[in-house]
């Protein structure tokens, strides 16, 4: 059995986050020792690793909750899990597209400055003050 600190070190999940996942119902309430210390076994460590990996991939708590529920029915088709992964992939691609637009705009406005101008003539300051000077929506 692991203490919450041991579980934290083994999974890379901070102690307050472990407690939060318990409160959210993603992790079952831990067994307690006679001294009221939380104790975790292999199943809890595996569940926490699952949650951490899902969070690292950007999945929302609701999606993780759904995946945990799906995992408790191993003989069911995996269409719902596939749907969740595809939705997350679409969201990541949208974020990447937005970041590319941001990159292009920042590159455009910073290209006009060579550091020799005064602030009153600075393209960066002007573009930030007036969105109409931007090349597009970002």
C-alpha positions as CSV (number, residue, x, y, z in Angstrom):
1,X,0.0,0.0,0.0
2,X,1.2,3.5,-0.8
3,X,0.7,6.7,1.1
4,X,-0.6,9.7,-0.9
5,X,3.0,11.1,-1.0
6,X,4.3,7.8,-2.4
7,X,1.5,7.7,-5.0
8,X,2.3,11.3,-5.9
9,X,6.0,10.5,-6.4
10,X,5.3,7.4,-8.5
11,X,2.8,9.0,-10.8
12,X,4.0,12.5,-11.0
13,X,0.6,13.8,-9.8
14,X,0.7,16.4,-7.0
15,X,-1.0,15.5,-3.7
16,X,-3.7,18.3,-4.0
17,X,-4.5,17.0,-7.4
18,X,-4.9,13.4,-6.1
19,X,-7.3,14.7,-3.5
20,X,-9.2,16.7,-6.1
21,X,-9.6,13.6,-8.3
22,X,-11.0,11.8,-5.3
23,X,-13.5,14.6,-4.6
24,X,-14.5,14.6,-8.3
25,X,-15.1,10.8,-8.1
26,X,-12.4,10.0,-10.7
27,X,-10.6,8.0,-8.0
28,X,-12.4,6.0,-5.3
29,X,-12.0,7.3,-1.8
30,X,-8.8,5.9,-0.4
31,X,-8.7,3.3,2.3
32,X,-7.5,4.7,5.6
33,X,-5.0,3.4,8.0
34,X,-5.6,3.3,11.8
35,X,-4.0,6.7,11.9
36,X,-6.4,8.0,9.2
37,X,-3.7,8.1,6.6
38,X,-4.8,7.5,3.0
39,X,-3.6,4.2,1.5
40,X,-3.5,3.3,-2.2
41,X,-3.0,0.1,-4.0
42,X,-2.0,-1.0,-7.5
43,X,-5.5,-0.3,-8.9
44,X,-5.5,3.3,-7.7
45,X,-2.0,3.8,-9.0
46,X,-3.0,2.5,-12.4
47,X,-6.2,4.6,-12.4
48,X,-4.3,7.7,-11.5
49,X,-1.7,7.0,-14.2
50,X,-4.6,6.6,-16.7
51,X,-6.1,10.0,-15.6
52,X,-2.7,11.7,-15.7
53,X,-2.1,10.4,-19.3
54,X,-5.5,11.5,-20.3
55,X,-5.0,15.0,-18.8
56,X,-1.6,15.2,-20.5
57,X,-3.4,14.7,-23.8
58,X,-5.7,17.5,-22.9
59,X,-8.9,15.6,-22.2
60,X,-11.5,17.3,-20.0
61,X,-12.6,15.8,-16.7
62,X,-16.0,14.9,-18.2
63,X,-14.3,12.9,-21.0
64,X,-12.0,11.2,-18.6
65,X,-15.0,10.3,-16.4
66,X,-16.7,8.8,-19.5
67,X,-13.6,6.8,-20.5
68,X,-13.3,5.4,-17.0
69,X,-16.9,4.3,-17.1
70,X,-16.3,2.8,-20.5
71,X,-13.3,0.9,-19.2
72,X,-15.5,-0.9,-16.7
73,X,-17.2,-2.6,-19.6
74,X,-14.4,-4.4,-21.4
75,X,-16.7,-6.4,-23.7
76,X,-18.5,-3.4,-25.2
77,X,-17.6,-1.8,-28.5
78,X,-15.1,1.0,-28.3
79,X,-17.0,3.5,-30.6
80,X,-17.5,5.9,-27.7
81,X,-13.8,5.9,-26.8
82,X,-12.9,6.5,-30.4
83,X,-15.4,9.4,-30.6
84,X,-13.8,11.0,-27.5
85,X,-10.3,10.6,-29.0
86,X,-11.5,12.0,-32.4
87,X,-13.1,15.0,-30.7
88,X,-10.0,15.7,-28.7
89,X,-7.9,15.5,-31.9
90,X,-10.2,18.0,-33.6
91,X,-9.8,20.4,-30.7
92,X,-6.0,20.0,-30.7
93,X,-5.9,20.7,-34.4
94,X,-8.1,23.8,-33.9
95,X,-5.6,25.0,-31.2
96,X,-2.7,24.4,-33.5
97,X,-4.3,26.4,-36.3
98,X,-5.0,29.3,-33.9
99,X,-1.4,29.1,-32.7
100,X,-0.1,29.2,-36.3
101,X,-2.3,32.4,-36.9
102,X,-0.8,33.9,-33.8
103,X,2.7,33.0,-34.9
104,X,2.1,34.6,-38.3
105,X,0.7,37.8,-36.9
106,X,3.5,38.2,-34.3
107,X,6.0,37.6,-37.0
108,X,4.4,40.2,-39.2
109,X,4.2,42.9,-36.6
110,X,7.6,42.3,-35.2
111,X,9.2,42.2,-38.6
112,X,8.6,46.0,-38.9
113,X,10.7,46.8,-35.9
114,X,14.4,46.8,-35.9
115,X,14.7,48.5,-32.5
116,X,15.9,51.8,-34.0
117,X,12.5,53.4,-34.0
118,X,10.9,55.3,-31.1
119,X,7.9,53.8,-29.3
120,X,5.5,56.3,-31.0
121,X,6.5,54.7,-34.3
122,X,6.6,51.1,-33.0
123,X,4.5,48.7,-35.1
124,X,4.1,46.3,-32.2
125,X,2.6,48.9,-29.9
126,X,0.4,50.3,-32.7
127,X,-0.9,46.8,-33.7
128,X,-1.7,45.9,-30.1
129,X,-3.5,49.2,-29.5
130,X,-5.5,48.9,-32.8
131,X,-6.7,45.5,-33.8
132,X,-7.6,46.9,-37.2
133,X,-3.9,47.0,-38.0
134,X,-3.7,43.2,-37.7
135,X,-3.6,41.1,-40.8
136,X,-6.6,39.1,-39.9
137,X,-8.5,37.3,-37.1
138,X,-6.3,35.5,-34.7
